[in-house]
Amino acid sequence: MGWGWGIKHFRDKTEGGIVLLEEKIKNKTARIGIIGLGYVGLPLALEFAKAGFRVTGFDIDEVKVRKANRGVSYIKDIKSADLAKEIKKERFIATTNFNKLSGMDAISICVPTPLSKTKDPDMSYIIAATDEVSRNLRKGQLIVLESTTYPGTTEDVILPMLEAKGFKAGRDFYLAFSPERVDPGNKIYQTKNTPKVIGGITKNCLKLAGLLYGQAIERIVTVSSARAAEMVKILENTFRAINIGLANEVAIMCNKLNIDAWEVIDAARTKPFGFMPFYPGPGLGGHCIPIDPSYLSWKMRTLNYNARFIELASEINSSMPGYVVEKVVNALNQKRKALKGAKILIIGVTYKKDVDDIRESPALDIMEHLMEKGVKVSYNDPFVKELSIESGKLKSFKLTPNLLAKSDCVVIVTDHSVYNYAWIVKHSKVVVDTRNAAKGIKSEKIVRL
């Protein structure tokens, strides 16, 4: 008996308590901490709580924390009833006190990773979160970065900060990267049934991270390193950005050739192999696709390499709001109406349909461009009651026949499912449709992208 205990005790000391943490994960006694309770962190916290773990959510936003603790969801994909249920079971609690990180057995970092104005990575949120983890780090903890970033971040930035106090990754604590793959508004694929990619700093790091996430996520996909996992997420969104850029350029070319771009793409997609449809639009938006490729492009510039596909796609996609404005100008010209002083109504301002997220939305750029040219801009969006741009604050107008009729031009930027597009076209003077939302509606009022 004593000898057996001695062997286990020796393994715990030499492997940083991997056996103990394994046992805690398997019997659901491991305490889970989630830093950042936004679109990524709150759904992840809820899945771990549903799986039977005690989860503590950490955020600097006191409003989010208060709402979360009352069981009030501020994330459209999360039902308040589901959140309240886990709180009642005492499996979820939120806090602004980061000192409680020391009591966590596993910590997932799910903070924003925006770009600076010069399109360089803004690492401030990741560094601030890691600094809090480092101050409260103890032996035996598992740390997982989920925030999308450039390849090498976990190893080159996070690892040195956590080892600064003399701890060693893979022995005293465990570190891995597992990119978030959240698609807001997706009714089929959510946190639980979206495969989870994981890469660890060491084999033990990968083993524990895979074991942990495997308790709450249906499928785990392991890769050889944290760098590989970081590159996976960048590739996924770079693939989309480049192909959307191609679709946007095809739309511009088709316009010059007097061809319907959507007709061409829909016909091409009937090929059962070798083609995947992507569609043009007013520009890229959201927290991933417009940003993630720039992280890779920036990283490659530090290695004296020009990521030409990424740069070209970014140039095309970034130009689309301006292209939409040109469409508006031409549509008004056909009506012998000057742009300056015109009344333009924007339909939908979120970055994608049926969500309430306006981050990086092309609608904001379109509105800004128009207002700079002296246009009187108004908007309607059932998911966004008010918003702020550089030119000022705006509130969503109620969509009525009178509002449509008084507008010199209506621009469909986001194709929410709640809209009746035939009704919108009927009551409008002219409609610039950037999403092919009015597909199948025959009217001379419609100007397609």
C-alpha positions in Angstrom: 0.0 0.0 0.0 2.7 2.5 1.0 4.9 1.7 -2.0 2.0 2.1 -4.4 1.3 5.5 -2.9 4.9 6.4 -3.2 5.0 5.7 -6.9 1.8 7.8 -7.5 3.2 10.6 -5.4 6.5 10.5 -7.4 4.5 10.7 -10.7 2.5 13.7 -9.5 5.6 15.6 -8.5 7.6 14.9 -11.6 4.7 15.4 -14.1 3.3 18.5 -12.4 0.2 16.7 -11.1 -1.0 15.4 -14.4 -2.6 12.3 -12.8 -4.5 14.5 -10.3 -5.8 16.9 -13.0 -6.8 13.9 -15.2 -8.8 12.5 -12.3 -10.5 15.9 -11.6 -11.4 16.3 -15.3 -12.8 12.7 -15.5 -14.9 13.0 -12.4 -16.0 16.5 -13.2 -14.5 18.1 -10.0 -12.1 20.3 -12.0 -13.0 23.9 -11.6 -13.2 25.7 -15.0 -12.5 29.4 -15.5 -13.4 31.3 -18.7 -11.8 34.7 -19.3 -14.1 36.8 -21.5 -17.8 36.3 -21.5 -18.6 37.4 -25.1 -19.8 35.5 -28.2 -17.1 32.8 -27.5 -16.7 32.6 -23.8 -20.3 32.5 -22.6 -21.4 29.7 -24.9 -18.2 27.7 -23.9 -18.9 28.3 -20.2 -22.4 27.1 -20.6 -21.4 23.9 -22.4 -18.9 23.1 -19.6 -21.6 23.8 -17.0 -24.1 21.5 -18.9 -21.4 18.8 -18.9 -21.4 18.9 -15.1 -18.4 21.2 -14.2 -18.4 24.2 -11.9 -17.6 27.1 -14.1 -16.5 30.6 -13.2 -16.7 33.3 -15.9 -14.3 36.3 -15.7 -14.9 39.6 -17.4 -13.9 43.3 -16.8 -17.4 44.4 -18.0 -19.5 44.7 -14.8 -22.7 45.0 -16.8 -22.1 41.6 -18.5 -21.2 40.0 -15.2 -24.4 41.3 -13.5 -26.6 40.1 -16.3 -24.9 36.7 -16.4 -25.4 36.2 -12.7 -29.1 37.1 -13.0 -29.5 34.5 -15.7 -30.1 37.1 -18.4 -28.3 36.3 -21.7 -27.0 39.1 -23.8 -25.8 36.7 -26.5 -28.5 36.0 -29.1 -27.5 32.3 -29.4 -27.8 31.7 -25.7 -31.2 31.3 -24.1 -31.6 33.0 -20.7 -33.5 30.0 -19.4 -30.5 27.7 -20.1 -28.2 30.1 -18.4 -30.5 30.5 -15.4 -30.8 26.7 -15.1 -27.0 26.3 -14.6 -26.9 29.1 -12.2 -29.6 27.5 -10.1 -27.6 24.3 -10.1 -24.6 26.3 -8.9 -22.6 25.3 -11.9 -22.0 28.8 -13.2 -21.1 32.1 -11.7 -19.5 35.3 -13.2 -17.1 37.7 -11.5 -14.9 40.6 -12.1 -12.4 39.4 -9.5 -9.5 37.9 -11.3 -7.8 36.8 -8.1 -10.2 33.9 -8.1 -8.2 32.5 -11.1 -5.9 30.8 -8.5 -8.7 28.5 -7.6 -9.3 27.3 -11.1 -8.0 23.9 -12.4 -8.4 24.9 -16.0 -8.6 28.3 -17.6 -9.7 29.2 -21.2 -8.8 32.6 -22.5 -11.6 33.9 -24.9 -10.8 37.6 -25.3 -11.0 39.8 -28.4 -8.1 40.1 -30.8 -8.8 43.2 -32.9 -6.4 45.0 -35.3 -4.9 48.4 -34.7 -5.6 51.3 -37.1 -2.4 50.3 -39.0 -3.7 46.7 -39.3 -1.2 45.3 -36.9 -2.3 42.8 -34.3 -3.6 44.3 -31.1 -2.4 41.9 -28.5 -3.4 44.0 -25.5 -6.4 41.9 -24.5 -4.5 38.6 -24.7 -1.6 40.1 -22.8 -3.8 41.6 -20.1 -5.6 38.3 -19.6 -2.4 36.3 -19.5 -0.9 38.7 -17.0 -3.9 38.0 -14.7 -3.4 34.2 -15.2 0.4 34.6 -14.5 -0.2 36.5 -11.3 -2.5 33.7 -10.1 -0.8 30.8 -11.6 -0.2 27.7 -9.5 1.1 24.3 -10.2 -1.2 21.8 -11.9 -3.3 24.3 -13.9 -4.2 23.9 -17.5 -4.3 27.1 -19.6 -5.9 27.2 -23.1 -5.9 30.2 -25.4 -8.9 30.4 -27.7 -8.5 33.9 -29.1 -7.7 33.9 -32.8 -4.1 35.2 -33.4 -1.1 34.7 -35.5 0.9 31.4 -35.5 3.5 31.5 -32.7 1.5 33.6 -30.2 1.0 30.8 -27.6 4.6 29.7 -27.7 6.3 33.1 -28.2 4.1 35.4 -26.1 2.0 33.4 -23.6 4.5 30.7 -22.7 7.3 33.1 -21.5 4.8 35.1 -19.4 3.6 32.0 -17.6 7.1 30.6 -17.1 8.5 33.8 -15.7 8.0 32.7 -12.2 10.1 29.6 -12.7 7.3 27.2 -13.7 7.8 24.8 -16.6 5.1 24.0 -19.2 4.3 20.3 -19.4 5.6 19.8 -15.9 4.3 22.4 -13.5 1.4 23.7 -15.7 -0.1 22.9 -19.0 -0.6 25.2 -22.0 -2.5 24.7 -25.3 -4.2 26.5 -28.1 -7.7 25.7 -29.3 -9.2 28.2 -31.8 -12.8 29.3 -31.3 -15.0 28.4 -34.2 -18.2 30.3 -33.3 -20.6 31.1 -36.1 -23.2 33.5 -34.6 -26.7 32.7 -35.8 -25.9 29.2 -37.1 -28.8 27.0 -36.1 -27.0 23.8 -36.9 -23.4 24.1 -35.7 -22.9 25.6 -32.3 -20.2 25.2 -29.6 -21.0 21.6 -28.7 -21.2 20.0 -32.1 -18.5 22.0 -33.9 -15.2 19.9 -33.9 -12.6 21.4 -31.6 -9.0 21.7 -32.9 -6.3 21.5 -30.2 -2.6 21.9 -30.2 -0.4 21.7 -27.1 3.0 23.0 -26.1 3.9 19.4 -25.0 2.3 16.0 -25.3 1.0 16.3 -21.7 -0.5 19.7 -22.5 -2.3 18.3 -25.5 -3.5 15.2 -23.6 -5.0 17.2 -20.8 -6.6 19.9 -23.1 -8.1 17.2 -25.3 -9.4 15.3 -22.3 -11.0 18.5 -20.9 -12.7 19.7 -24.0 -13.8 16.1 -24.8 -16.1 16.3 -21.8 -18.2 19.1 -23.3 -17.5 19.0 -27.1 -18.6 16.1 -29.4 -15.5 15.8 -31.5 -11.8 16.7 -30.7 -9.3 17.1 -33.5 -5.6 17.2 -32.3 -2.7 18.6 -34.2 1.0 18.4 -33.6 1.6 21.8 -32.0 0.0 25.0 -30.8 1.4 26.8 -33.9 -0.4 24.3 -36.2 -3.7 24.9 -34.3 -3.2 28.6 -34.6 -2.6 28.2 -38.4 -5.7 26.1 -38.7 -8.0 28.9 -37.7 -6.2 31.5 -39.8 -6.4 29.2 -42.8 -10.2 28.7 -42.3 -11.0 32.4 -42.4 -8.3 33.3 -45.0 -9.9 30.7 -47.3 -13.2 32.4 -46.9 -11.9 35.9 -47.2 -10.0 35.1 -50.5 -12.9 33.3 -52.0 -15.3 36.1 -51.0 -12.8 38.5 -52.6 -13.0 36.5 -55.8 -16.8 36.5 -55.7 -16.8 40.3 -55.3 -14.4 40.8 -58.2 -16.6 38.5 -60.3 -19.6 40.7 -59.4 -17.7 43.8 -60.6 -16.7 42.1 -63.8 -20.2 40.7 -64.4 -21.6 44.2 -63.9 -19.3 45.5 -66.7 -20.3 42.6 -68.9 -24.0 43.1 -68.2 -24.3 39.7 -66.6 -26.1 38.6 -63.4 -23.3 37.4 -61.1 -25.7 35.5 -58.9 -27.1 33.6 -61.9 -23.5 32.7 -62.9 -22.6 31.5 -59.4 -25.8 29.5 -58.9 -25.3 27.8 -62.2 -21.7 27.0 -61.4 -22.6 25.4 -58.1 -24.5 22.7 -59.9 -21.2 21.1 -60.7 -20.9 18.2 -58.2 -17.2 18.5 -57.8 -14.4 21.1 -57.9 -16.6 24.2 -57.1 -17.7 25.7 -53.8 -20.1 28.7 -54.0 -19.2 32.0 -52.4 -21.3 35.1 -53.0 -20.5 38.8 -53.4 -21.7 41.4 -51.0 -21.1 44.9 -49.6 -17.9 44.0 -47.8 -16.6 41.8 -45.0 -17.7 42.1 -41.4 -17.7 40.3 -38.1 -15.0 39.4 -35.6 -13.0 36.9 -37.7 -13.0 37.0 -41.5 -12.0 40.7 -42.0 -9.3 40.4 -39.3 -7.8 37.0 -39.2 -6.1 37.0 -42.6 -4.4 40.3 -41.6 -2.8 38.6 -38.6 -1.2 36.1 -40.9 -0.2 38.8 -43.4 1.4 40.8 -40.6 3.3 37.7 -39.3 4.6 36.9 -42.8 5.8 40.5 -43.2 8.0 40.0 -40.1 9.5 37.1 -42.0 10.1 39.2 -45.1 7.4 37.5 -47.1 4.5 39.2 -48.9 1.2 37.2 -48.6 0.0 38.4 -52.0 -3.4 36.5 -52.1 -4.3 37.8 -48.7 -3.4 41.4 -49.6 -5.3 41.4 -52.9 -8.4 39.9 -51.4 -8.3 42.4 -48.6 -7.9 45.2 -51.1 -11.0 44.0 -53.1 -13.1 43.3 -50.1 -12.2 46.7 -48.5 -13.3 48.5 -51.6 -16.8 47.0 -51.7 -18.5 49.7 -49.5 -17.2 52.3 -51.9 -18.5 50.3 -54.8 -21.9 50.2 -53.2 -21.8 54.0 -52.8 -21.1 54.2 -56.6 -24.1 52.0 -57.2 -26.2 54.4 -55.1 -24.8 57.4 -57.1 -25.7 55.8 -60.4 -29.1 54.8 -59.2 -29.9 58.4 -58.2 -28.5 59.7 -61.4 -31.0 57.6 -63.3 -33.7 59.3 -61.3 -32.0 62.7 -61.9 -31.4 63.1 -58.2 -28.2 64.5 -56.8 -26.4 62.6 -54.1 -25.9 65.6 -51.8 -29.0 66.1 -49.8 -30.5 62.8 -50.8 -32.4 60.7 -48.3 -30.9 57.2 -48.2 -32.4 54.4 -46.1 -30.1 51.5 -45.1 -31.8 48.1 -44.6 -29.9 46.0 -42.1 -26.7 47.1 -40.4 -25.3 43.9 -38.8 -22.4 42.1 -40.5 -24.5 39.1 -41.3 -28.2 38.2 -41.4 -30.2 37.4 -38.3 -27.5 38.4 -35.7 -27.1 41.5 -33.6 -23.4 42.0 -34.1 -22.2 45.1 -36.0 -18.5 44.6 -35.5 -16.6 45.5 -38.7 -19.9 45.6 -40.5 -19.7 47.1 -44.0 -22.9 48.9 -43.4 -21.0 51.3 -41.1 -18.5 52.2 -43.8 -21.3 52.7 -46.3 -23.2 55.0 -44.0 -20.0 56.9 -43.2 -19.1 57.4 -46.9 -22.6 58.6 -47.7 -22.8 61.0 -44.7 -19.4 62.5 -45.7 -21.0 63.3 -49.1 -23.8 65.2 -47.6 -26.4 62.4 -47.6 -29.2 62.2 -45.1 -28.8 58.6 -43.8 -31.3 56.6 -41.8 -31.5 52.9 -41.2 -33.7 50.1 -40.0 -32.5 46.9 -38.3 -34.7 44.9 -35.9 -31.5 43.7 -34.1 -29.8 47.1 -33.6 -31.8 49.8 -32.0 -29.1 52.4 -32.1 -25.4 52.7 -33.2 -22.6 55.2 -33.4 -20.3 56.0 -36.3 -17.7 58.8 -36.6 -20.4 61.2 -38.1 -22.7 60.7 -35.1 -25.3 58.5 -33.4 -28.3 57.0 -35.3 -31.4 55.2 -34.2 -33.3 52.5 -36.1 -36.4 53.9 -37.7 -39.6 51.9 -37.9 -40.0 50.4 -41.3 -43.2 51.8 -42.9 -44.5 52.4 -46.4 -44.1 56.1 -45.8 -40.5 55.8 -44.7 -39.7 53.8 -47.8 -41.6 56.2 -50.1 -39.9 59.3 -48.7 -36.4 57.7 -49.2 -34.7 58.6 -52.5 -32.9 55.3 -52.4 -33.2 52.1 -50.2 -30.0 50.1 -49.8 -30.3 46.5 -48.7 -27.0 45.8 -46.9 -28.0 42.9 -44.6 -30.6 40.4 -45.7 -32.4 39.6 -42.4 -35.0 36.8 -42.8 -37.7 39.0 -41.1 -37.8 41.4 -44.0 -40.5 41.1 -46.7 -38.4 42.2 -49.7 -41.3 42.3 -52.2 -43.1 44.7 -49.9 -39.9 46.8 -49.6 -39.5 47.0 -53.3 -43.2 47.8 -53.8 -43.0 50.9 -51.6 -39.6 52.2 -52.6 -38.5 54.5 -55.4 -35.3 52.6 -56.1 -33.6 49.7 -54.3 -29.8 48.9 -54.4 -29.7 45.2 -53.5 -26.2 44.2 -52.3 -27.2 40.7 -51.1 -29.5 39.4 -53.9 -32.2 39.5 -51.2 -34.8 40.5 -53.9 -34.0 37.4 -55.9 -36.9 36.4 -58.1 -38.6 39.8 -57.8 -38.9 41.4 -61.2 -38.9 45.2 -61.0 -37.1 48.0 -62.7 -36.7 49.6 -59.3 -34.0 47.1 -58.3 -30.3 47.8 -58.9 -28.2 44.7 -58.1 -24.6 44.7 -56.9 
